């Protein structure tokens, strides 16, 4: 019997009967999760890398065939609009993005082509994203918790793997401290707040849309919020809903994003809280006590050297 997930993954199986067993199998390379709701965009043409380099936050002009990375499309004010996981195959860049966002991304890119030799296509219905440990293929990209994601033709089989539901992947993603755009973020989120500097934002490249905000925070200021990992009180029989207020001493200091039950860590979540919330502060979300673990240091920005011990676990 198939149990379906909540938005934005309502098209996917949440699990197939045993979520904890599926987590363990996914982590151990014995299962894969088909994330067929992910959007897929292909950018081809000889000018594709230099063109994307000028638009996105990542250094892409020298990306070699088979190399994978991640990048952001920012608004003019530096807010994150799209998070792309991408790989170049020698003739085209393939990117997968959050469900329901590929059409908008492709439309924006198409408007920015001008006279350059590039072609943009939203091929979401033709390809699936399949994720698991130990997978390999032509269009492979690193993912969380040591896993790999493949972009494959829709419905293509993955040999040697059982099926895992999206709950298994989400639990491992949360435990890896990796934020998901539109789930752990809002329309005001900037890269420094969720730890995307370095992994998705290159600080020593030319101008791109929203770069002024990234540079200003990095050199002069601090982001207003920071991503935290929450260990939730396991005595409660529920998980907080997405968007539930996070409280400290009875006042709201942020909101919760993703929440899951991990096969080893128990109930866990990611939340965005005010930067000024003390790292040792006890938090409450939806009546559930929560201890925080630092992902993004309160000292992030202003060219501060961050103590690696404060970063928490990163992928």
C-alpha positions in Angstrom: 0.0 0.0 0.0 1.3 3.4 -1.0 1.1 6.4 1.4 1.4 9.8 -0.3 3.4 12.8 1.1 2.4 16.3 1.9 3.0 19.3 -0.4 5.2 20.0 -2.2 5.7 16.3 -2.6 2.1 15.2 -2.8 2.7 13.4 -6.0 5.2 11.1 -4.4 5.0 8.1 -2.1 5.7 9.1 1.4 6.7 5.5 2.2 5.8 1.9 1.2 4.9 0.6 4.7 8.1 0.8 6.8 9.6 4.3 6.8 12.5 3.4 9.2 13.5 0.4 7.1 13.4 2.5 4.0 15.7 5.1 5.6 18.3 2.4 6.5 18.1 0.9 3.0 18.4 4.2 1.3 21.4 5.2 3.5 23.0 1.8 2.9 22.8 1.8 -0.8 20.1 -0.9 -1.0 17.2 1.4 -2.0 16.5 4.5 -4.1 13.9 7.2 -4.1 12.3 8.4 -7.3 11.9 12.2 -7.0 9.8 12.4 -10.2 8.3 15.7 -9.2 11.6 17.6 -9.5 11.8 20.0 -12.3 14.5 19.4 -15.0 15.9 22.2 -17.2 18.4 21.6 -20.0 20.6 24.5 -21.3 22.6 23.6 -24.5 24.8 25.6 -26.9 28.4 26.7 -27.0 27.9 29.8 -24.9 26.0 28.0 -22.1 28.7 28.0 -19.4 29.9 31.6 -19.7 26.2 32.7 -20.0 25.1 30.8 -16.9 28.2 32.0 -15.1 27.0 35.6 -15.6 23.6 34.9 -14.3 24.0 32.5 -11.4 25.9 32.6 -8.1 28.3 29.8 -8.9 31.6 29.9 -10.9 30.6 27.9 -14.0 32.7 29.2 -16.9 35.3 26.5 -16.5 32.9 23.6 -15.5 34.3 20.4 -17.1 32.1 17.6 -18.5 30.9 15.3 -15.8 31.4 17.9 -13.1 28.4 18.7 -10.9 27.8 21.6 -8.6 24.9 23.8 -7.2 24.0 27.4 -7.9 21.4 30.0 -7.0 19.4 32.4 -9.1 18.9 35.5 -6.9 16.5 38.4 -7.1 18.0 41.9 -7.6 17.8 42.3 -3.8 19.7 39.1 -3.2 16.8 36.8 -2.2 16.9 33.2 -3.4 14.5 32.5 -6.3 15.9 29.2 -7.5 18.3 26.6 -6.2 19.8 24.5 -9.0 21.7 21.2 -8.7 23.5 21.0 -12.1 25.9 19.0 -14.2 27.4 19.5 -17.6 27.6 16.6 -20.0 29.9 18.3 -22.6 27.2 19.7 -24.7 24.5 20.8 -22.3 24.0 21.7 -18.7 21.3 19.7 -16.9 19.7 21.2 -13.7 17.1 19.9 -11.4 15.0 22.3 -9.2 12.1 22.3 -6.8 8.7 20.9 -7.9 6.7 23.4 -10.0 9.5 25.9 -10.5 11.2 24.7 -13.8 8.8 26.5 -16.1 9.5 29.9 -14.4 13.2 29.3 -14.4 13.2 28.3 -18.0 11.1 31.3 -19.0 13.5 33.7 -17.1 16.6 32.1 -18.8 14.9 32.2 -22.2 14.3 36.0 -21.8 18.0 36.5 -21.0 19.4 34.7 -24.1 19.7 37.8 -26.3 22.0 37.0 -29.2 24.0 34.2 -27.4 24.3 30.7 -28.7 22.2 28.9 -26.1 18.9 27.0 -26.0 16.8 26.5 -22.9 14.3 23.7 -22.5 12.0 22.6 -19.6 12.2 18.8 -19.9 10.6 18.1 -16.6 8.0 15.6 -17.9 10.7 13.6 -19.8 13.1 13.0 -17.0 13.1 11.8 -13.4 15.6 12.5 -10.5 16.5 9.2 -8.7 18.5 9.3 -5.5 20.4 6.7 -3.6 23.8 5.7 -2.2 26.3 4.3 -4.7 24.3 5.2 -7.9 26.3 6.1 -11.0 25.4 7.3 -14.4 26.2 9.9 -17.0 24.1 12.7 -15.4 25.0 12.1 -11.7 25.2 14.7 -9.0 26.3 14.5 -5.4 23.4 14.7 -2.9 23.1 14.7 0.9 24.3 11.9 3.3 26.8 10.5 0.8 24.1 9.8 -1.8 24.0 10.5 -5.5 21.2 11.8 -7.7 20.8 10.7 -11.3 18.8 12.5 -14.0 17.3 9.6 -16.0 14.6 9.2 -18.6 11.2 9.2 -17.0 10.3 5.7 -15.6 13.8 4.3 -16.2 14.5 1.4 -13.8 17.4 1.5 -11.3 18.9 -2.0 -11.0 19.6 -3.6 -7.7 17.6 -1.1 -5.6 14.3 -1.4 -3.8 11.9 1.5 -3.5 12.1 4.1 -0.8 9.6 6.9 -0.2 10.3 10.6 0.0 10.1 10.5 3.8 13.3 8.5 3.9 15.1 11.0 1.8 13.8 14.0 3.7 14.9 12.5 7.1 18.4 12.0 5.8 18.4 15.5 4.2 17.3 17.1 7.5 19.9 15.1 9.4 22.6 16.4 6.9 21.6 20.0 7.8 20.7 20.8 4.2 18.0 23.4 3.7 15.4 23.0 1.0 14.2 26.0 -0.9 10.5 26.8 -0.4 10.3 24.4 2.5 12.9 25.7 5.0 13.0 29.2 3.5 10.6 32.1 2.6 10.6 34.8 0.0 13.1 36.9 2.1 15.8 34.2 2.5 19.4 35.2 1.5 22.2 32.7 1.0 24.1 33.5 4.2 21.1 32.6 6.3 21.0 28.9 5.3 24.7 28.1 4.8 24.9 28.2 1.0 28.0 30.3 0.9 30.7 28.2 -0.6 28.6 25.3 -1.7 26.2 27.3 -4.0 27.8 30.8 -3.9 31.3 31.6 -5.2 32.7 34.7 -3.5 35.5 35.4 -6.1 33.7 35.7 -9.4 32.3 38.5 -11.6 29.0 40.2 -11.1 25.6 38.4 -11.2 22.1 39.4 -10.2 21.9 39.9 -6.4 25.6 39.8 -5.9 25.6 43.2 -4.1 23.6 41.8 -1.2 26.0 38.7 -0.9 29.0 41.0 -0.9 27.5 43.5 1.6 26.7 40.8 4.1 30.0 39.0 3.6 32.1 42.1 4.0 30.1 44.5 6.2 27.2 42.9 8.0 25.4 39.9 9.4 22.3 38.1 8.0 19.2 38.7 10.0 18.5 35.0 10.5 20.3 31.7 10.7 19.4 28.0 10.0 19.3 25.7 13.0 18.9 22.0 13.5 16.3 21.0 16.1 16.3 17.9 18.3 12.6 17.6 19.2 11.2 16.1 22.4 10.6 12.5 21.5 7.9 12.0 24.1 5.5 13.8 21.8 3.6 11.7 19.3 3.5 14.4 16.6 5.8 16.5 14.4 5.4 20.3 14.1 3.8 21.5 10.9 5.7 23.5 8.4 5.6 27.2 9.2 4.9 26.7 12.9 6.3 29.5 15.1 9.5 28.8 17.0 9.4 30.4 20.5 12.1 31.4 22.9 10.9 32.5 26.4 7.4 32.7 25.0 8.1 35.0 22.1 8.4 34.1 18.4 11.9 34.0 17.1 11.5 32.1 13.8 9.6 29.3 12.1 10.1 25.6 11.5 10.5 24.2 8.0 11.1 20.5 7.5 10.4 17.9 10.2 10.9 14.1 10.2 11.5 11.1 12.3 15.0 9.8 11.8 15.8 6.1 12.5 18.7 7.0 14.8 18.2 10.6 15.9 14.4 10.5 16.5 12.2 13.5 15.7 14.2 16.3 14.1 13.6 19.5 12.2 15.2 22.5 10.5 14.2 26.1 11.5 15.1 29.7 10.6 15.5 31.8 13.7 16.7 35.3 14.4 20.5 35.6 14.4 20.5 37.0 17.9 18.9 34.0 19.5 21.5 32.6 21.9 22.9 29.2 20.6 22.1 27.6 24.0 18.6 28.9 24.2 15.8 26.3 24.7 13.2 26.5 22.0 9.6 25.4 21.7 7.7 24.7 18.5 4.0 23.8 18.4 4.2 22.9 22.1 7.2 20.6 21.6 10.5 21.3 23.4 13.4 21.6 21.1 17.2 21.8 21.6 19.1 23.6 18.9 22.3 22.6 17.1 24.2 25.3 15.3 24.3 25.0 11.5 24.9 28.7 10.6 27.0 30.5 13.1 25.6 33.8 14.6 28.9 35.3 13.4 28.4 34.5 9.8 29.2 37.4 7.5 31.5 40.4 7.8 34.4 38.2 6.7 34.5 36.4 10.0 36.4 33.2 10.3 33.9 30.7 11.6 34.9 28.1 14.1 34.3 24.7 12.3 33.0 23.3 15.6 30.0 25.6 15.4 29.0 24.6 12.0 27.4 21.3 12.9 27.4 18.5 10.5 27.5 19.6 6.8 27.3 17.5 3.7 
